[in-house]
Amino acid sequence: MTPLAGHPDQLSGVRLVELADGPGRGVRLLEFRTSAGLAFEVVVDRAFDIGMASIRGRGLSFTSPVGIRSPFLHQPTGMENWMRGFGGGLLATGGLDHTMGPARDDAARFAYPGMDGEVFPLHGRLTGEPARLRGYGRTDGTLWAEGVVRQAALYGEHLEMVRRVECDDDGTEIRLTDTITNLGAAPNPQMSLYHANLGHPLIGPGARIHVEAEAVRACGDFALDGWRDIPEPRPGFREEVVEIRPVVRDGTARAAVVNAQADLLLLETWDAATLPYLFAWRQFAPGTYVLGLEPSSIPGTDRHGARKADLLRVLEPAEAITHRVAFRAVEGTDAVARALEDRP
């Protein structure tokens, strides 16, 4: 710490707060801020996901009209219920045993005669689960927090995610390490989707996606022309989802959004061994003006298609897997140019 500051929190820090009003009343947040101007929230009671994020007061993330809601209001099943609970934020994690659209699957492995199948909501149940806060603080120049989220049911899955969030106290990068363990007695599919939601002013007309891609596919009936470009808000815009197989270098995949007009860049990197796919969710209507960049464990298919293609990962009892994802914010003309030149 510099001798010019009376306390480390004068320059950077992390603190626990609790919302006191509205539909988010009682929700715990960890507020991170660094001396480089990065600020973000960890929503403890929404699966330890990332809420609002900014760099020197300039927004990076998208907040939906829903905002932050108590997990006690969460109703995951039914598409309309899911939309009424989706608050956005820099990260909404899909999983732990399902991503993609609503589905039904066999439940015979749980050996319960009263349940021959199980129903899965859009992107799974994880983001509606509150975490148990293990701790937070500052250690050797690193701000950190750790939480445990458990997704479990009687005669069902028993999965646990331990999430550690870190950033340098003088840095602009958020680092997440998630270790997911099957605590149940039966083998269980493990699917994860890191639903990063980017908003204005990072996202604006003229911004562009930068990603090296081995293959690109439209998940729907729309033209791929211009899929990298961010347009003006368009009333009636219908969402488009692009599936990308990114180029992997040294085990890492990366994608960036650059807004040259705003001199802003957000670089997302992740471990491609466990998250080999990327989706670009394009939704550019007024009020829902958002770009999603979403590393995923499976391509754009349902769980049955993934299983048939031998792409559905299954964790045996006591088996664990670790996912790593990071977000780095860059601002300023020269810094953005250097960040782009640094890309492989």
C-alpha contacts under 8 A as a table, 3 or more apart, distances in Angstrom:
res1	aa1	res2	aa2	distance
1	M	5	A	7.24
1	M	8	P	6.27
2	T	5	A	5.83
3	P	6	G	7.31
5	A	8	P	6.92
5	A	10	Q	6.41
5	A	11	L	7.55
6	G	10	Q	7.13
7	H	10	Q	5.54
7	H	11	L	7.97
8	P	11	L	5.90
8	P	12	S	6.43
8	P	13	G	7.19
9	D	12	S	4.95
9	D	13	G	5.00
10	Q	13	G	7.92
11	L	34	T	6.79
11	L	35	S	5.13
12	S	32	F	7.69
12	S	33	R	5.29
12	S	34	T	4.41
12	S	35	S	5.23
12	S	169	D	5.88
12	S	170	D	7.55
13	G	32	F	5.91
13	G	33	R	5.60
13	G	34	T	6.56
13	G	137	G	7.59
13	G	138	R	7.25
13	G	143	L	6.70
13	G	169	D	7.15
14	V	30	L	6.40
14	V	31	E	5.34
14	V	32	F	4.42
14	V	33	R	6.53
14	V	136	Y	7.37
14	V	137	G	6.27
14	V	138	R	7.74
14	V	143	L	6.74
14	V	144	W	7.80
15	R	30	L	5.47
15	R	31	E	5.35
15	R	32	F	6.89
15	R	137	G	7.90
16	L	28	R	6.93
16	L	29	L	5.80
16	L	30	L	4.57
16	L	31	E	6.47
17	V	28	R	5.81
17	V	29	L	5.34
17	V	30	L	6.33
17	V	31	E	7.42
18	E	25	R	7.58
18	E	26	G	5.73
18	E	27	V	5.58
18	E	28	R	4.47
18	E	29	L	6.06
19	L	24	G	6.15
19	L	25	R	4.98
19	L	26	G	5.32
19	L	27	V	5.47
19	L	28	R	6.56
19	L	29	L	7.70
20	A	24	G	7.48
20	A	25	R	4.71
20	A	26	G	6.00
21	D	24	G	6.50
21	D	25	R	4.70
21	D	26	G	7.90
22	G	25	R	5.50
23	P	68	I	7.13
23	P	69	R	4.97
23	P	70	S	6.07
24	G	27	V	5.58
24	G	68	I	5.27
24	G	69	R	4.18
24	G	70	S	4.77
25	R	69	R	7.63
25	R	70	S	6.54
26	G	70	S	7.00
27	V	43	V	7.55
27	V	44	V	7.40
27	V	45	D	5.79
27	V	69	R	7.59
27	V	70	S	5.87
27	V	71	P	7.98
28	R	43	V	6.33
28	R	44	V	5.43
28	R	45	D	5.96
29	L	41	E	6.17
29	L	42	V	5.58
29	L	43	V	4.76
29	L	44	V	5.60
29	L	45	D	7.68
30	L	41	E	5.52
30	L	42	V	4.96
30	L	43	V	6.60
30	L	44	V	6.99
31	E	39	A	7.35
31	E	40	F	6.06
31	E	41	E	4.76
31	E	42	V	6.62
32	F	38	L	7.88
32	F	39	A	5.47
32	F	40	F	5.33
32	F	41	E	6.15
32	F	42	V	7.84
32	F	143	L	7.69
33	R	37	G	6.76
33	R	38	L	5.54
33	R	39	A	4.26
33	R	40	F	6.65
33	R	169	D	7.67
34	T	37	G	5.51
34	T	38	L	5.28
34	T	39	A	6.57
34	T	168	D	7.37
34	T	169	D	4.88
34	T	170	D	5.36
34	T	171	G	6.37
34	T	172	T	7.39
35	S	38	L	7.39
35	S	169	D	6.34
35	S	170	D	4.87
35	S	171	G	7.25
36	A	56	R	7.76
36	A	169	D	7.90
36	A	170	D	5.19
36	A	171	G	5.62
36	A	172	T	6.37
37	G	54	S	7.95
37	G	55	I	5.25
37	G	56	R	4.47
37	G	57	G	7.51
37	G	172	T	7.32
38	L	53	A	7.51
38	L	54	S	5.93
38	L	55	I	4.50
38	L	56	R	6.30
38	L	171	G	7.30
38	L	172	T	5.36
38	L	173	E	7.96
38	L	329	A	7.79
39	A	53	A	5.64
39	A	54	S	5.36
39	A	55	I	6.29
39	A	56	R	7.73
39	A	57	G	7.90
40	F	50	I	7.11
40	F	51	G	6.75
40	F	52	M	5.55
40	F	53	A	4.12
40	F	54	S	6.41
41	E	50	I	5.63
41	E	51	G	5.01
41	E	52	M	5.72
41	E	53	A	6.66
42	V	48	F	5.71
42	V	49	D	5.68
42	V	50	I	4.66
42	V	51	G	5.99
43	V	46	R	5.33
43	V	47	A	7.08
43	V	48	F	5.13
43	V	49	D	5.40
43	V	50	I	5.97
43	V	51	G	6.08
44	V	47	A	6.20
44	V	48	F	4.43
44	V	49	D	7.07
44	V	130	P	6.40
44	V	131	A	5.60
44	V	132	R	7.65
44	V	133	L	7.05
44	V	147	G	7.47
45	D	48	F	6.47
45	D	70	S	7.46
45	D	71	P	6.59
45	D	128	G	7.96
45	D	129	E	6.73
45	D	130	P	3.78
45	D	131	A	5.47
46	R	49	D	5.93
46	R	71	P	6.69
46	R	127	T	5.45
46	R	128	G	5.65
46	R	129	E	5.76
46	R	130	P	5.11
46	R	131	A	6.98
47	A	93	T	7.70
47	A	126	L	6.32
47	A	127	T	5.12
47	A	128	G	6.66
47	A	129	E	5.33
47	A	130	P	5.29
47	A	131	A	5.41
47	A	149	V	5.96
48	F	130	P	7.49
48	F	131	A	6.15
48	F	147	G	6.55
48	F	149	V	7.66
48	F	163	R	7.20
49	D	91	L	5.66
49	D	92	A	5.76
49	D	93	T	6.69
49	D	127	T	7.49
50	I	53	A	7.69
50	I	89	G	5.96
50	I	90	L	5.33
50	I	91	L	4.87
50	I	92	A	7.03
51	G	61	S	7.71
51	G	88	G	7.22
51	G	89	G	3.99
51	G	90	L	5.47
51	G	91	L	6.66
52	M	59	G	7.79
52	M	60	L	7.72
52	M	61	S	5.76
52	M	62	F	7.39
52	M	63	T	7.17
52	M	89	G	5.22
52	M	90	L	6.10
53	A	59	G	6.20
53	A	60	L	5.56
53	A	61	S	5.57
53	A	89	G	7.61
53	A	90	L	6.39
54	S	57	G	5.51
54	S	58	R	5.11
54	S	59	G	4.31
54	S	60	L	5.10
54	S	61	S	7.23
55	I	58	R	5.22
55	I	59	G	6.65
55	I	60	L	7.28
55	I	172	T	7.70
55	I	329	A	6.87
55	I	331	E	7.86
58	R	201	P	6.76
58	R	202	L	7.90
59	G	199	G	7.00
59	G	200	H	6.20
59	G	201	P	5.82
59	G	202	L	6.58
60	L	90	L	7.41
60	L	198	L	5.78
60	L	199	G	5.64
60	L	200	H	6.59
60	L	201	P	6.79
60	L	202	L	5.35
60	L	203	I	7.75
60	L	266	L	7.72
61	S	88	G	7.93
61	S	89	G	5.63
61	S	90	L	4.74
61	S	197	N	5.79
61	S	198	L	4.33
61	S	199	G	4.59
61	S	200	H	7.19
61	S	202	L	7.90
62	F	88	G	5.78
62	F	89	G	5.47
62	F	90	L	6.60
62	F	197	N	5.51
62	F	198	L	5.14
62	F	199	G	4.08
62	F	200	H	7.04
62	F	289	Y	7.98
62	F	290	V	6.24
63	T	66	V	7.75
63	T	67	G	6.05
63	T	87	G	5.93
63	T	88	G	4.80
63	T	89	G	5.41
63	T	199	G	7.59
64	S	67	G	5.69
64	S	86	F	7.03
64	S	87	G	4.97
64	S	88	G	5.26
64	S	89	G	7.90
64	S	287	G	7.90
64	S	288	T	6.98
65	P	87	G	6.98
65	P	287	G	7.81
66	V	69	R	7.37
66	V	84	R	6.46
66	V	85	G	6.56
66	V	86	F	6.38
66	V	87	G	4.95
67	G	86	F	7.58
67	G	87	G	4.34
67	G	88	G	7.11
68	I	87	G	5.54
69	R	73	L	6.84
69	R	74	H	7.70
69	R	85	G	6.93
69	R	87	G	7.40
70	S	73	L	5.56
70	S	74	H	7.07
71	P	74	H	5.03
71	P	128	G	5.56
71	P	129	E	6.52
71	P	130	P	6.55
73	L	85	G	7.85
74	H	81	N	7.92
74	H	82	W	7.96
74	H	85	G	6.02
74	H	128	G	5.96
75	Q	78	G	7.87
75	Q	81	N	5.70
75	Q	82	W	6.59
75	Q	85	G	7.30
75	Q	128	G	7.98
76	P	81	N	6.26
76	P	82	W	5.27
76	P	85	G	7.90
76	P	121	P	5.94
76	P	122	L	7.68
76	P	124	G	7.81
76	P	125	R	6.35
76	P	128	G	7.26
77	T	81	N	6.52
77	T	82	W	6.69
77	T	120	F	7.40
77	T	121	P	4.99
77	T	122	L	7.64
78	G	81	N	5.33
78	G	82	W	6.32
78	G	121	P	6.74
79	M	82	W	5.12
79	M	83	M	6.32
79	M	102	P	7.87
79	M	121	P	7.59
79	M	122	L	6.95
80	E	83	M	5.18
80	E	84	R	6.31
81	N	84	R	5.09
81	N	85	G	6.44
82	W	85	G	5.19
82	W	86	F	6.25
82	W	121	P	7.94
82	W	122	L	7.25
83	M	86	F	5.23
88	G	91	L	7.20
88	G	92	A	6.69
88	G	197	N	6.30
89	G	92	A	6.72
89	G	196	A	7.58
89	G	197	N	6.04
89	G	198	L	7.93
90	L	196	A	5.22
90	L	197	N	4.96
90	L	198	L	6.31
91	L	194	Y	6.60
91	L	195	H	5.50
91	L	196	A	4.43
91	L	197	N	6.14
92	A	127	T	6.39
92	A	194	Y	6.52
92	A	195	H	5.06
92	A	196	A	6.48
92	A	197	N	7.77
93	T	126	L	6.95
93	T	127	T	5.99
93	T	192	S	7.18
93	T	193	L	5.83
93	T	194	Y	4.88
93	T	195	H	5.63
94	G	98	H	7.17
94	G	99	T	5.58
94	G	123	H	4.75
94	G	124	G	5.74
94	G	125	R	7.48
94	G	126	L	6.33
94	G	127	T	6.71
94	G	191	M	7.81
94	G	192	S	5.46
94	G	193	L	4.58
94	G	194	Y	6.23
94	G	195	H	6.76
95	G	98	H	4.87
95	G	99	T	5.56
95	G	123	H	6.11
95	G	124	G	4.86
95	G	125	R	6.44
95	G	126	L	5.49
95	G	127	T	7.91
95	G	190	Q	7.38
95	G	191	M	5.47
95	G	192	S	4.72
95	G	193	L	6.49
96	L	99	T	7.84
96	L	124	G	6.62
96	L	125	R	7.23
96	L	126	L	5.98
96	L	151	Q	7.44
96	L	159	L	7.15
96	L	190	Q	5.80
96	L	191	M	5.56
96	L	192	S	5.85
97	D	124	G	6.71
97	D	188	N	7.35
97	D	189	P	5.43
97	D	190	Q	4.51
97	D	191	M	4.91
97	D	192	S	7.33
98	H	120	F	6.70
98	H	121	P	7.98
98	H	123	H	5.95
98	H	124	G	4.74
98	H	125	R	7.86
98	H	189	P	7.80
98	H	190	Q	7.05
98	H	191	M	5.23
98	H	192	S	7.11
98	H	303	R	7.51
99	T	122	L	6.51
99	T	123	H	3.79
99	T	124	G	5.40
99	T	191	M	6.18
99	T	192	S	6.44
99	T	193	L	6.36
100	M	122	L	5.86
100	M	123	H	5.04
100	M	124	G	7.89
100	M	300	G	7.47
100	M	301	T	7.46
100	M	302	D	6.49
101	G	121	P	6.93
101	G	122	L	4.56
101	G	123	H	6.38
101	G	302	D	7.03
102	P	119	V	7.58
102	P	120	F	5.46
102	P	121	P	4.53
102	P	122	L	4.60
102	P	123	H	7.52
103	A	119	V	5.94
103	A	120	F	5.10
103	A	121	P	6.72
103	A	122	L	7.89
103	A	302	D	7.61
103	A	303	R	7.73
104	R	117	G	6.79
104	R	118	E	5.68
104	R	119	V	4.49
104	R	120	F	5.98
105	D	117	G	5.52
105	D	118	E	5.56
105	D	119	V	6.66
105	D	120	F	8.00
105	D	304	H	7.98
106	D	109	R	7.99
106	D	116	D	6.24
106	D	117	G	4.41
106	D	118	E	6.37
107	A	110	F	5.94
107	A	111	A	7.69
107	A	115	M	6.80
107	A	116	D	5.35
107	A	117	G	4.47
107	A	118	E	5.83
107	A	156	G	7.89
108	A	111	A	5.43
108	A	112	Y	7.22
108	A	115	M	7.86
108	A	116	D	5.93
108	A	117	G	7.18
109	R	186	A	6.37
109	R	187	P	7.55
110	F	155	Y	5.64
110	F	156	G	6.10
110	F	186	A	6.59
111	A	155	Y	7.59
112	Y	115	M	5.78
112	Y	116	D	7.53
112	Y	155	Y	6.34
113	P	116	D	6.77
115	M	118	E	7.35
120	F	124	G	6.00
120	F	125	R	7.74
121	P	124	G	5.19
121	P	125	R	6.81
123	H	193	L	7.58
124	G	127	T	7.76
125	R	128	G	5.99
125	R	129	E	7.20
125	R	151	Q	7.52
126	L	129	E	5.48
126	L	149	V	7.93
126	L	151	Q	6.61
129	E	149	V	6.76
129	E	150	R	7.39
129	E	151	Q	7.25
130	P	149	V	6.61
131	A	147	G	5.85
131	A	148	V	5.29
131	A	149	V	4.55
131	A	150	R	7.44
132	R	147	G	5.50
132	R	148	V	5.10
132	R	149	V	6.43
133	L	146	E	6.41
133	L	147	G	4.51
133	L	148	V	6.57
134	R	145	A	7.64
134	R	146	E	5.39
134	R	147	G	5.12
134	R	148	V	7.04
135	G	145	A	5.71
135	G	146	E	5.55
135	G	147	G	7.15
136	Y	143	L	7.68
136	Y	144	W	5.46
136	Y	145	A	3.98
136	Y	146	E	6.34
137	G	143	L	5.81
137	G	144	W	5.58
137	G	145	A	6.55
138	R	141	G	6.49
138	R	142	T	5.45
138	R	143	L	4.47
138	R	144	W	6.19
139	T	142	T	5.20
139	T	143	L	6.57
139	T	144	W	7.67
141	G	168	D	6.01
141	G	169	D	5.57
141	G	170	D	7.90
142	T	166	E	6.62
142	T	167	C	5.78
142	T	168	D	4.52
142	T	169	D	5.47
143	L	166	E	5.63
143	L	167	C	5.38
143	L	168	D	6.01
143	L	169	D	5.81
144	W	164	R	7.10
144	W	165	V	5.48
144	W	166	E	4.39
144	W	167	C	6.62
145	A	164	R	5.79
145	A	165	V	5.28
145	A	166	E	6.71
146	E	162	V	7.19
146	E	163	R	5.63
146	E	164	R	4.40
146	E	165	V	6.33
147	G	162	V	5.87
147	G	163	R	5.44
147	G	164	R	6.67
148	V	160	E	7.00
148	V	161	M	5.74
148	V	162	V	4.53
148	V	163	R	6.33
149	V	160	E	5.76
149	V	161	M	5.16
149	V	162	V	6.45
149	V	163	R	7.93
150	R	158	H	7.34
150	R	159	L	5.88
150	R	160	E	4.39
150	R	161	M	6.31
151	Q	157	E	7.18
151	Q	158	H	5.90
151	Q	159	L	5.23
151	Q	160	E	6.21
152	A	156	G	6.63
152	A	157	E	5.25
152	A	158	H	4.22
152	A	159	L	6.17
153	A	156	G	4.68
153	A	157	E	5.82
153	A	158	H	6.55
154	L	157	E	7.82
157	E	184	G	6.37
157	E	186	A	7.95
157	E	188	N	6.77
158	H	182	N	6.16
158	H	183	L	5.36
158	H	184	G	4.77
159	L	180	I	6.89
159	L	181	T	5.77
159	L	182	N	4.76
159	L	183	L	5.67
159	L	184	G	7.01
160	E	180	I	5.51
160	E	181	T	5.33
160	E	182	N	6.64
160	E	183	L	6.96
161	M	178	D	6.29
161	M	179	T	5.52
161	M	180	I	4.35
161	M	181	T	6.58
162	V	178	D	5.60
162	V	179	T	5.21
162	V	180	I	6.50
163	R	176	L	6.84
163	R	177	T	5.72
163	R	178	D	4.48
163	R	179	T	6.60
164	R	176	L	5.73
164	R	177	T	5.26
164	R	178	D	6.53
165	V	174	I	7.00
165	V	175	R	5.67
165	V	176	L	4.74
165	V	177	T	6.73
166	E	174	I	5.97
166	E	175	R	5.12
166	E	176	L	6.59
167	C	171	G	6.56
167	C	172	T	7.31
167	C	173	E	5.80
167	C	174	I	5.08
167	C	175	R	6.18
168	D	171	G	4.78
168	D	172	T	7.45
168	D	173	E	7.32
172	T	328	R	5.65
172	T	329	A	5.54
172	T	330	V	7.35
173	E	326	A	6.83
173	E	327	F	5.45
173	E	328	R	4.04
173	E	329	A	6.37
174	I	326	A	5.48
174	I	327	F	5.13
174	I	328	R	6.36
175	R	324	R	7.56
175	R	325	V	6.17
175	R	326	A	4.37
175	R	327	F	6.63
176	L	324	R	5.72
176	L	325	V	5.30
176	L	326	A	5.98
177	T	322	T	6.96
177	T	323	H	5.95
177	T	324	R	4.71
177	T	325	V	6.78
178	D	322	T	5.43
178	D	323	H	5.16
178	D	324	R	6.40
179	T	320	A	6.63
179	T	321	I	5.69
179	T	322	T	4.31
179	T	323	H	6.55
180	I	320	A	5.36
180	I	321	I	5.36
180	I	322	T	6.23
181	T	315	L	7.74
181	T	318	A	6.28
181	T	319	E	5.73
181	T	320	A	4.13
181	T	321	I	6.61
182	N	187	P	7.72
182	N	188	N	7.14
182	N	315	L	6.18
182	N	316	E	6.72
182	N	317	P	5.37
182	N	318	A	5.25
182	N	319	E	5.74
182	N	320	A	6.42
183	L	317	P	6.07
183	L	318	A	5.53
184	G	187	P	7.55
184	G	317	P	5.74
184	G	318	A	7.42
185	A	317	P	5.50
186	A	316	E	6.90
186	A	317	P	5.97
187	P	314	V	6.41
187	P	315	L	5.63
187	P	316	E	4.41
187	P	317	P	5.75
188	N	314	V	5.33
188	N	315	L	5.36
188	N	316	E	6.59
188	N	317	P	7.94
189	P	312	L	6.60
189	P	313	R	5.63
189	P	314	V	4.11
189	P	315	L	6.05
190	Q	312	L	7.43
190	Q	313	R	5.61
190	Q	314	V	5.68
190	Q	315	L	6.38
191	M	296	S	7.95
191	M	297	S	5.94
191	M	298	I	7.25
191	M	312	L	7.42
191	M	313	R	7.00
192	S	275	L	7.91
192	S	296	S	5.93
192	S	297	S	5.59
193	L	294	E	6.34
193	L	295	P	5.93
193	L	296	S	4.48
193	L	297	S	6.58
194	Y	294	E	5.07
194	Y	295	P	5.38
194	Y	296	S	6.44
195	H	292	G	6.43
195	H	293	L	6.64
195	H	294	E	4.71
195	H	295	P	7.33
196	A	292	G	5.32
196	A	293	L	5.36
196	A	294	E	5.65
197	N	290	V	6.50
197	N	291	L	5.93
197	N	292	G	4.61
197	N	293	L	6.85
198	L	202	L	7.09
198	L	203	I	6.49
198	L	290	V	5.74
198	L	291	L	5.22
198	L	292	G	6.04
198	L	293	L	7.79
199	G	202	L	5.89
199	G	203	I	4.97
199	G	204	G	7.93
199	G	289	Y	6.82
199	G	290	V	5.18
199	G	291	L	6.74
200	H	203	I	4.49
200	H	204	G	5.94
200	H	289	Y	7.76
200	H	290	V	7.77
201	P	204	G	5.97
201	P	262	A	7.15
202	L	207	A	7.67
202	L	257	V	7.81
202	L	258	V	7.49
202	L	259	N	6.03
202	L	262	A	7.11
202	L	264	L	6.00
202	L	265	L	7.10
202	L	266	L	7.86
203	I	207	A	6.15
203	I	230	I	7.27
203	I	257	V	7.92
203	I	259	N	6.84
203	I	289	Y	8.00
203	I	290	V	7.04
203	I	291	L	7.18
204	G	207	A	5.65
204	G	230	I	6.50
204	G	231	P	7.32
204	G	232	E	7.16
204	G	259	N	7.05
205	P	230	I	5.41
205	P	231	P	4.84
205	P	232	E	4.94
205	P	233	P	7.91
206	G	229	D	6.66
206	G	230	I	5.68
206	G	231	P	6.51
206	G	259	N	6.68
206	G	260	A	7.66
206	G	261	Q	7.45
207	A	229	D	6.28
207	A	230	I	5.24
207	A	231	P	7.95
207	A	257	V	6.86
207	A	258	V	5.49
207	A	259	N	4.18
207	A	260	A	6.70
207	A	261	Q	7.76
208	R	228	R	5.48
208	R	229	D	4.68
208	R	230	I	5.82
208	R	257	V	5.60
208	R	258	V	5.42
208	R	259	N	6.57
209	I	228	R	4.77
209	I	229	D	6.50
209	I	230	I	7.99
209	I	255	A	7.28
209	I	256	A	5.84
209	I	257	V	4.60
209	I	258	V	6.57
210	H	228	R	7.24
210	H	255	A	5.79
210	H	256	A	5.02
210	H	257	V	6.01
210	H	258	V	7.36
211	V	246	P	7.00
211	V	254	R	6.66
211	V	255	A	4.62
211	V	256	A	6.46
212	E	246	P	5.76
212	E	247	V	5.47
212	E	254	R	7.97
212	E	255	A	7.59
213	A	216	V	6.77
213	A	244	I	6.35
213	A	245	R	5.69
213	A	246	P	4.29
213	A	247	V	5.32
214	E	244	I	7.60
214	E	245	R	5.48
214	E	246	P	5.66
214	E	247	V	5.69
215	A	244	I	5.87
215	A	245	R	5.16
215	A	246	P	7.26
216	V	242	V	6.91
216	V	243	E	5.72
216	V	244	I	4.62
216	V	245	R	6.46
217	R	224	L	7.78
217	R	242	V	5.79
217	R	243	E	5.10
217	R	244	I	6.55
218	A	221	D	7.23
218	A	222	F	6.85
218	A	223	A	7.42
218	A	224	L	6.41
218	A	240	E	7.81
218	A	241	V	6.43
218	A	242	V	4.77
218	A	243	E	6.25
219	C	240	E	7.36
219	C	241	V	5.43
219	C	242	V	5.70
219	C	243	E	6.55
219	C	300	G	6.84
220	G	240	E	7.22
220	G	241	V	7.25
222	F	240	E	7.40
224	L	227	W	5.43
226	G	229	D	5.45
227	W	230	I	7.90
227	W	242	V	7.80
231	P	284	F	7.29
232	E	284	F	7.38
233	P	284	F	5.22
233	P	285	A	5.10
233	P	286	P	5.40
233	P	289	Y	6.67
234	R	237	F	5.54
234	R	284	F	6.18
234	R	285	A	4.90
234	R	286	P	6.46
235	P	285	A	5.17
235	P	286	P	6.13
236	G	285	A	6.21
237	F	283	Q	6.86
237	F	284	F	6.04
237	F	285	A	5.06
238	R	283	Q	6.81
238	R	285	A	7.79
239	E	281	W	7.13
239	E	282	R	5.65
239	E	283	Q	4.71
239	E	284	F	7.53
240	E	281	W	5.99
240	E	282	R	5.05
240	E	283	Q	6.65
241	V	279	F	6.54
241	V	280	A	5.64
241	V	281	W	4.63
241	V	282	R	6.14
242	V	279	F	5.50
242	V	280	A	5.06
242	V	281	W	6.61
243	E	277	Y	7.34
243	E	278	L	6.04
243	E	279	F	4.71
243	E	280	A	6.65
243	E	299	P	7.03
243	E	300	G	6.48
244	I	277	Y	6.11
244	I	278	L	5.03
244	I	279	F	5.90
244	I	280	A	7.62
245	R	276	P	6.96
245	R	277	Y	5.22
245	R	278	L	6.31
246	P	253	A	6.27
246	P	254	R	7.54
246	P	276	P	7.47
246	P	277	Y	6.73
246	P	278	L	6.89
247	V	253	A	6.32
248	V	251	G	5.82
248	V	252	T	5.41
248	V	253	A	4.85
248	V	254	R	7.95
248	V	272	A	6.73
249	R	252	T	5.37
249	R	253	A	6.59
249	R	344	P	7.94
251	G	271	D	6.17
251	G	272	A	5.78
251	G	273	A	6.45
252	T	269	T	6.72
252	T	270	W	5.71
252	T	271	D	4.94
252	T	272	A	5.32
252	T	273	A	7.89
253	A	269	T	5.72
253	A	270	W	5.58
253	A	271	D	6.49
253	A	272	A	5.62
253	A	276	P	7.97
254	R	267	L	7.10
254	R	268	E	5.55
254	R	269	T	4.30
254	R	270	W	6.49
255	A	267	L	5.95
255	A	268	E	5.36
255	A	269	T	6.62
255	A	293	L	7.89
256	A	265	L	6.82
256	A	266	L	5.51
256	A	267	L	4.30
256	A	268	E	5.99
257	V	265	L	5.63
257	V	266	L	5.47
257	V	267	L	6.71
258	V	263	D	7.72
258	V	264	L	6.01
258	V	265	L	4.46
258	V	266	L	6.76
258	V	336	V	7.84
259	N	262	A	5.43
259	N	263	D	5.87
259	N	264	L	5.25
259	N	265	L	6.24
260	A	263	D	4.75
260	A	264	L	6.49
260	A	333	T	7.45
261	Q	264	L	7.92
263	D	331	E	5.44
263	D	332	G	4.96
263	D	333	T	5.28
263	D	336	V	6.69
264	L	329	A	7.49
264	L	330	V	5.86
264	L	331	E	4.55
264	L	332	G	6.63
264	L	336	V	6.74
265	L	329	A	5.88
265	L	330	V	5.02
265	L	331	E	6.26
265	L	336	V	6.18
266	L	327	F	6.73
266	L	328	R	5.64
266	L	329	A	4.62
266	L	330	V	6.25
267	L	327	F	5.66
267	L	328	R	5.09
267	L	329	A	6.48
267	L	330	V	7.98
268	E	325	V	7.29
268	E	326	A	5.68
268	E	327	F	4.62
268	E	328	R	6.54
269	T	325	V	5.79
269	T	326	A	5.26
269	T	327	F	6.62
270	W	275	L	7.30
270	W	295	P	7.45
270	W	323	H	7.84
270	W	324	R	5.57
270	W	325	V	4.30
270	W	326	A	6.30
271	D	274	T	6.18
271	D	275	L	6.17
271	D	276	P	7.84
271	D	323	H	6.59
271	D	324	R	5.54
271	D	325	V	6.74
272	A	275	L	4.67
272	A	276	P	4.51
272	A	277	Y	7.62
273	A	276	P	6.03
274	T	297	S	6.09
274	T	322	T	7.66
274	T	323	H	6.33
275	L	278	L	7.91
275	L	295	P	5.86
275	L	296	S	4.94
275	L	297	S	4.35
275	L	298	I	7.50
275	L	323	H	7.44
276	P	295	P	7.27
276	P	296	S	6.51
276	P	297	S	6.01
276	P	298	I	7.38
277	Y	295	P	5.66
277	Y	296	S	5.03
277	Y	297	S	6.32
277	Y	298	I	6.41
277	Y	299	P	5.99
278	L	293	L	6.88
278	L	294	E	5.33
278	L	295	P	4.31
278	L	296	S	5.70
278	L	299	P	7.90
279	F	292	G	7.42
279	F	293	L	5.80
279	F	294	E	4.91
279	F	295	P	6.43
279	F	296	S	7.38
280	A	291	L	6.97
280	A	292	G	5.42
280	A	293	L	4.86
280	A	294	E	6.42
281	W	291	L	5.61
281	W	292	G	4.49
281	W	293	L	6.50
281	W	294	E	7.73
282	R	290	V	6.69
282	R	291	L	5.08
282	R	292	G	6.56
283	Q	288	T	6.42
283	Q	289	Y	5.78
283	Q	290	V	5.40
283	Q	291	L	6.23
284	F	288	T	6.19
284	F	289	Y	4.28
284	F	290	V	6.04
284	F	291	L	7.74
285	A	288	T	5.26
285	A	289	Y	5.35
286	P	289	Y	5.80
296	S	299	P	7.06
298	I	301	T	7.52
298	I	306	A	6.92
298	I	311	L	6.47
298	I	312	L	7.09
299	P	306	A	7.68
301	T	304	H	7.90
301	T	305	G	5.69
301	T	306	A	6.22
302	D	305	G	5.29
302	D	306	A	6.22
303	R	306	A	4.98
303	R	307	R	6.06
303	R	312	L	7.01
304	H	307	R	5.12
304	H	308	K	6.18
305	G	308	K	5.07
305	G	309	A	6.19
306	A	309	A	5.15
306	A	310	D	6.14
306	A	311	L	4.89
306	A	312	L	5.17
307	R	310	D	4.95
307	R	311	L	5.75
307	R	312	L	4.87
308	K	311	L	7.59
309	A	312	L	7.83
310	D	313	R	7.96
315	L	318	A	7.90
315	L	319	E	5.55
315	L	320	A	6.90
316	E	319	E	5.23
330	V	335	A	6.52
330	V	336	V	6.00
330	V	339	A	7.63
331	E	335	A	6.23
331	E	336	V	6.04
332	G	335	A	5.35
332	G	336	V	5.99
333	T	336	V	5.33
333	T	337	A	6.25
334	D	337	A	5.12
334	D	338	R	6.19
335	A	338	R	5.09
335	A	339	A	6.13
336	V	339	A	5.08
336	V	340	L	6.29
337	A	340	L	5.21
337	A	341	E	6.24
338	R	341	E	5.01
338	R	342	D	6.12
339	A	342	D	5.07
339	A	343	R	6.74
340	L	343	R	5.39
341	E	344	P	7.97
